Amino acid sequence: PISNLGEWNVAKVENLIKKYQVGGLCCFQGTPEKQAELTNRYQRLASVPLLVTMDAEWGLNMRLKETVTAYPKQMMLGAIQDNGLIYKFGAQVGKELIRALAELGPQCRDTSRTHRASSLDRRGVPART
C-alpha cells in the first residue's frame, strides 16, 4: 500500500484485505508514521497476521522519504569494487529494514511463548526462537 494517497486508497486496500483475505502487504511510499498507522489498521482487519514487506533495496529512504539515512544506489555500489564495503552496506540496510518492518508488523504468538520479530542477536541478526 501507498500511505500518502489518501482515504480512497486506504478503503481500497481494506476492501482487498476483507474480500480476498490477503496474507501480506508490500509498502511502497509515504512517511514512517503513516505507514505504521496504516499497517496497524490493516492488521486489525486481517483474519491472519499480515506479513509486511517493503521494496527497499537501497534502504528505507527509497520508500519512506522522511527517514534519516539515504544510501547510494546499486550503480554507485557497483563502481566501488570493494566487496567488503558492499557487504557492510547490505548488512546495515538489512538491519534497518528488519527493525522498521518489525515495528510495523504484528506481534507473533505461538502456544508456548511470545516472539517479537525485532528480536536481534548480538550481531544484529534475527534471533532464532
N, C-alpha and C positions, 0 to 999 in steps of 0.2 A: 504493500500500500504506500501511497504517497501522502504524507501527513500535511502538506501545505496546499492541497487542492480544495479544501472546504467541506462542508457538511454533505453535499451531494455525493462526494467520493466516499466519505465515511459510511453513508447509508448504503451505497453500492457494495462496499466490502462486507458490511454487516449482513446484507441480504445473501451474499455468496456464502458466508460462513454458515448461516442458518439453513439455506437451501441445499447446499452440497456437502455440508459437514466437513469442511476442509481441515487438513491436519497441520498446515503450516502457512506462514506468510514470509515474503521476502520484502524487506524495507528498501525504499529507493530514494527518498527525498524528504526534506523538512528540517526540523530542529530536534535535538535530543529530547527536550522536554515534551514536545508534541508527540514524538514517536513513542515515548514511554507511556504517555497518557492514552494514546490510541491502542497500543499493544495491550495494556491492561483492560481497556474496554472490550477489545476483541476476544481476549482470553475469557472474560466473563460470559460471552455469548457462545463460545465453542463447547461442543459436547465432550471433547478430549482436550488436554493441554496442547496448545499450538507450538510447533517448532518454529521459532523466529530466526530468520537468517537475514543477511544483508549482502548485496553485491558491492564489495568494497575492497577490491584487490590493491588499491593504493591508499588504504586507510579509511577511517571514519569520515574524514573530511571530504571524501569523494561523494558521499550521500548526505551527511548531516553537516551542513555548511558552517554551523556555529561551533564546531568542535575546535579544540586548541591546535592539534598537530596536523600540519599539511606536509605530506611526504612527496618525494619525486615520483613521477610516473615510470612505468616499466621501460620505456625507451631510454630514459636517462640512466636507469639502473643497468641496462644492457651495455651502455657506453662505459660504465665504471670498470668493468672487468676485474672486480675484486670479489670473489665468491664469498669470502668471509664476511665482508661488509653487507653483501646482499642477503646472506643468511641472517645476519643480525636485524636487518630491515624487516624481513619476513617474520622473524620471531616477535619483534616489537609490535608490528601490525596485528599479528595473531593475538597477542596479549590484550591489546586494546579492544579488539573485536570480541574476544571471549568475555571480558569484563563488561563491555557495553551491552552485548546481547544477553548476558546473564542477568543484568539489571532490567532489561526489557522483558525477559522471559519469565515463565512461571516457576514457582517452587514445585519441585517434583517429589512425589511421595511414593513409597512402597510400604509393604506391610511391616517392615522391621525398623525403619528409621526415615528421617527426612534428609534430603540432599539439597544442596544449593548448586546450581550449575556453575556458579563462580568460584567453587572450591578449587584453589590452585595449590599445587605442591610448592616446595621451596624454589624450584626452577621456573615457576610461572606456568607450569603445565597443568591442565585439568587433573585433579586428583581422582584416582580410581576408588570407587566405594562399592 
